[in-house]
Amino acid sequence: QLQASGAGLVQVGGSLRLSCATSTRTFSGYAVGWFRQAPGKSREFVAAMRWNGGTTVYADSVKGRFTISRDFARNTVYLQMNGLKPEDTAVYYCAVGRPILSTFRQPEAYTSWGQGTQLTVSS
């Protein structure tokens, strides 16, 4: 089970940190990805990190504003979001899978998904 948390309502330019935790599995050997889905739109890749080795991939739309990181002791992956924009408003999901580097951005490469957490950025 994946537990995503930390979203909410924030003003433009603000910051939030999302967490993706698990108490029933290990992230070792997997990649953890963040995706988002806005109303009426398809699910969109945001960022991903390979748990072992720390390889990271970002969507161009968030590069330089969002940072994905991991905490081994807490078995948690974070998504630090800075400089938030109204277009970042969406339900955010974390997911686990074993994508190869070329498929990090593809939702189909991830096999386990957490429940979504709503982020709203107000102007």
N, C-alpha and C positions, 0 to 999 in steps of 0.2 A: 504494500500500500504506500502510495506517495501522498504527502500532505503539503499542499502549497498554501502559503499564507503571506500576509504582509501588505496586500493591496488596500486601496481605499480611495478617498477623495483628496486630491491635491491640486494646488493652483499651478498655473503655467510657470515653468521655471523651477518648480520644486523638485524634491527628491523623495524617493522611497526605496526600500529594500525588500525584495521578495525572498522568501525562503522555500526550499523544497526539501523536506525531510522524510526519512523513512525509518521505521523501527522494526520492520518485518523482513528487510532484505539488505543486501549490501550493494553499494554502487561500484565496488571493485570489479574491474573488467568491463565496465559499461561506460557509456556516455550519457550525460544528462542534458536535456535540451529544454529550452523555454520557447513556447509558442504563444501566439495571441490570436484572438478572433474578435473582430469588431462586428457589430450588428450588420447583417446583410453581406458580410464578406467571408471569404474562405479563411481557413486557419493559416496563419503566417508565421514563418520561422523568425525567431528573435536572436537567440544565442544558444550555444552549446559548448560543453566542455567534456573532454575525455577524463574520467575520474583518475585513472592512472596515467601519469605523464603530463596532464594538464593542458593538452592541446585545446585551443579555443577557436571558435568561429562565430562571427557576428553578421547579422544582416546589415547591409549598407545604411539602412535608415536609422540604426541605433549606434553605429560605430562611433566611438569617441564620447558617447553619452552614457552608455550602459556598460557594466562590467560584470562578468560572471566569475564566480570564485567558489571555492569549496573549503569545507572545514572537516578534516578527517575525524577529529575527536567527536564531533556532533553528527557525523554522517549526514551532512546537510550541504546543499548547493544554494548559493545566493545569486540574486540578480540585483545589483545596485543600479538604480535608475536615477540619473541626474538630468537636469535641463529638460524636464518633461514638457511635452507639447500636447495640444488637444488631440492630435492624430495618434497619440500613444494610448488613447482610451480604448480599452478592450478587456475581454476576459483573458487572463493569462493562465497558461497551463504549463506544468512541468511534466517531462516524460523521460523514460529510460529506455535505452536500446543499445544495440551494437552496430551503429552505422560505420561504414568506412568513411574516410575523409570526404569523398565526393558526394556522400549522401547525408551528411550532417544536417542539411537544410530540409530534408524531406520527412514529413510526418510519418510516412509509411515505414521509415527505418526505425521507428520507436515502437516498442511493444507494450509498454506499461505507461498509463497516464494517470495523473492525479486529477482531482476535481479542480475546476477553475476558480480563480480569484479575481474579482472585478476591480479594475483600476479606472478611475474617472479623473481626467485632467480638465479642470475648469479654467476658462479664460476670464 
